């Protein structure tokens, strides 16, 4: 099963909560914004969605 992880950079404040909570290191901070650089590792747990207070992250099954 594959997951599509997207970040709305206009909403992202770059606090890094998604980077810290992700169990498989999907995210890195690039230029102060979350970037799903390892999307193929996503488990679909949506921990990142839960901790993102800005609602900038979406995880959708492909």
BELMOVEN-V70075 format. One line per field, one symbol per residue. phi: phi as a letter, one per 30 degrees, with the letter a starting at -180 (. if undefined). Layout:
phi=???
//
This chain:
phi=.cbccbbdddcdcididddddddbhdcbcbhibdbddbeddecidiedddddddidcbbbdc
//
